[in-house]
């Protein structure tokens, strides 16, 4: 969960900043913030499912973001910074959740065979 903390913090700051300045469009960042926070919160109970969702959705966005950034007139460097700040932390968090689920499954299998 710590891996996605930078994304959660940045989205919270952006949401609060834009909303405090009177721009209601800032609340649209809640559409990014709430699902990410919910997946990370549920990750301890359902690590494999949440990890797959996080990893899959984040990788799709990583691949699609440069096209959206180009359409919005962002430079490649700005698009790279956006990917690094907002999309790579959820990719890492998803991969770590999948690894944790894998280790838990292996440990349960060893315990079931009496090799604990």
C-alpha angles and dihedrals in degrees: 000000000000090000091066095042094099091056093048092048094048093047091049092050092047092047093049094043096050093042093048091052090057098257106133090192085076088075088066087076087070085074087065098035102049099052092045092050092045093051092048092048092050092044095088091057099036106023098160096049095043092044092052092048093047095045095044097045093043094049091050090051092046089055095043099041097078090057092050091045092052090050090051091052097249119152119244089251092054090048090051091051090050091052093046095049102038110021110031096060092059089047090054092044091051092049091049092050090052091049091050090050090050093051092047091051092049091049092049090050092051091048091049090054091049096247096119 
